[in-house]
Amino acid sequence: MPIRRLITVLTALVLFSSAVFAEEVDQAVRDATLVKLHETAPDFACRMMDGREFKLSAMRGKVVVLYFFASSVPFSFTEMRYLETEVLQKLGRRDDLAILCIARGHTREEVVTMAGEKKLALPMAADPQQECYQRYFSKFVPRTVVVRRDGTVVHLASGYREHDGIVELREVLRRELAAKRP
């Protein structure tokens, strides 16, 4: 078999294998997602790092961004930096937007340490027993959820997609924040 033909066959096999693997990963993520688009977001309450209580049902009338993360996934912090600079700093003064980063499996002390070390000013909460997280997902972080003013899920994202992910999130937020308030 000529070398050019061999390279073509090997390339095709690699591409096919990659596509199959990507579909398997996508399916695993879908299987681990317990909420669906346009369903009511599961309610939960937690204590934020500043001591205030966050209760999702009390956020009705606001667009809410929930970002579930864990320190075991280092690029979560890169994405959180984007959330801070591209969402919080640009839109955070709005009274109809709430953002909360939830540390899956971490204690309050761990979250305070992480936020300090990474110099993050995002609103954060610890979820040491994964009670908040498990209302939405059974596996995988980071995960982003956007909840509409009426309490329904309008956006779900999994994993880290540096530029595309933040562009998609900004577009969802632009659309939702432009919608009429109830």
C-alpha positions in Angstrom: 0.0 0.0 0.0 1.5 3.3 -1.0 2.4 5.6 1.9 -0.1 8.3 0.8 -3.0 5.8 0.9 -1.8 4.5 4.3 -1.8 8.0 5.7 -5.3 8.6 4.3 -6.6 5.4 5.8 -5.0 6.1 9.2 -6.3 9.7 9.2 -9.8 8.4 8.5 -9.6 5.9 11.3 -8.5 8.6 13.8 -11.2 11.0 12.7 -13.8 8.2 13.0 -12.6 7.1 16.4 -12.6 10.7 17.6 -16.2 11.2 16.4 -17.3 8.0 18.1 -15.6 9.0 21.3 -17.0 12.5 21.2 -20.5 11.1 20.8 -20.0 8.8 23.7 -18.9 11.7 25.9 -21.8 13.8 24.8 -24.2 10.9 25.6 -22.6 10.5 29.1 -23.0 14.2 29.8 -26.7 14.1 28.6 -27.3 11.0 30.8 -25.8 12.8 33.8 -27.9 15.9 33.3 -31.0 15.6 35.5 -32.7 18.9 34.3 -34.0 19.7 30.9 -34.4 22.9 29.0 -37.7 24.7 29.6 -38.4 22.8 32.9 -38.6 24.6 36.2 -35.2 24.7 37.8 -35.0 22.7 41.0 -35.1 24.9 44.0 -32.3 24.9 46.5 -30.9 27.1 49.3 -27.3 27.6 50.3 -25.1 30.0 52.2 -22.9 32.2 50.2 -19.3 33.1 51.2 -20.4 36.5 52.4 -22.8 34.9 54.8 -26.1 35.7 52.9 -28.5 32.9 52.1 -29.1 32.2 48.4 -32.5 30.6 47.6 -33.2 30.1 43.9 -37.0 30.4 44.3 -36.4 33.9 45.9 -34.7 34.9 42.6 -37.9 34.9 40.6 -37.9 38.0 38.4 -34.2 37.8 37.8 -32.1 35.9 35.3 -29.8 33.6 37.3 -26.5 32.1 36.2 -25.4 29.0 38.2 -21.9 27.8 37.7 -21.0 24.4 39.3 -17.3 23.8 39.6 -14.7 21.8 41.5 -11.0 22.5 42.2 -10.1 19.1 40.6 -10.9 20.7 37.2 -8.3 23.5 37.0 -9.8 25.1 33.9 -12.9 25.8 35.9 -11.0 28.8 37.3 -10.2 30.0 33.8 -13.8 29.9 33.0 -14.7 31.6 36.2 -12.3 34.4 35.3 -14.3 34.9 32.1 -17.5 34.9 34.1 -16.0 37.6 36.3 -14.7 39.8 33.5 -17.2 39.2 30.7 -20.4 38.8 32.8 -20.1 40.1 36.3 -18.0 43.2 35.6 -20.1 44.1 32.5 -23.6 43.2 33.8 -23.2 42.7 37.5 -24.7 46.0 38.6 -28.1 45.0 37.1 -30.8 44.3 39.7 -32.3 41.7 37.4 -29.3 39.4 37.2 -27.8 37.0 39.8 -24.7 34.9 39.5 -23.6 32.1 41.8 -20.6 29.8 41.5 -21.2 26.6 43.5 -18.2 24.5 44.6 -19.2 20.9 44.3 -17.8 18.8 47.2 -16.0 21.7 48.8 -16.3 23.2 52.3 -16.7 26.9 53.0 -13.1 27.2 54.1 -11.8 25.5 50.9 -13.9 27.9 48.8 -12.6 31.0 50.7 -9.0 29.8 50.2 -9.6 29.1 46.4 -11.2 32.5 45.9 -8.4 34.2 47.6 -5.6 32.3 45.8 -7.3 32.8 42.4 -8.3 36.4 43.2 -11.9 35.8 42.2 -14.6 38.2 43.3 -17.6 36.1 42.0 -20.4 35.3 44.4 -19.6 31.7 45.6 -21.1 29.0 47.8 -19.8 25.8 49.2 -21.7 22.5 48.4 -19.8 20.0 50.5 -22.4 17.3 50.4 -23.2 18.1 46.7 -26.9 18.7 47.7 -27.3 21.6 45.3 -25.3 19.9 42.5 -27.2 16.7 42.7 -30.5 18.4 42.0 -29.2 19.2 38.5 -26.5 16.7 37.7 -25.0 13.3 38.7 -21.6 13.8 37.2 -19.1 16.2 35.5 -18.1 19.7 36.1 -17.9 22.5 35.1 -21.6 23.0 34.4 -23.4 26.2 33.6 -27.2 26.7 34.0 -29.1 29.9 33.2 -32.5 30.2 34.8 -35.1 32.6 33.3 -37.0 35.2 35.3 -40.0 32.7 35.5 -37.8 30.0 37.0 -37.3 27.8 34.0 -34.0 26.5 32.6 -33.1 28.3 29.4 -29.5 27.3 29.0 -27.3 24.3 29.9 -23.6 24.0 29.2 -21.0 21.4 30.1 -17.3 21.5 30.1 -15.0 24.3 29.2 -15.2 25.9 25.8 -13.1 29.0 26.3 -14.2 31.5 23.7 -17.3 29.8 22.3 -18.7 29.1 25.7 -18.6 32.7 26.9 -19.9 34.0 23.6 -22.8 31.6 23.8 -23.5 32.6 27.4 -23.3 36.3 26.7 -25.9 35.8 23.8 -28.2 33.9 26.1 -27.9 36.6 28.8 -28.4 39.4 26.2 -31.6 37.8 25.0 -32.9 36.9 28.5 -32.1 40.3 30.0 -33.8 42.1 27.1 -37.0 40.1 27.6 -39.8 41.9 29.4 -39.9 41.5 33.1 -43.0 39.7 34.4 
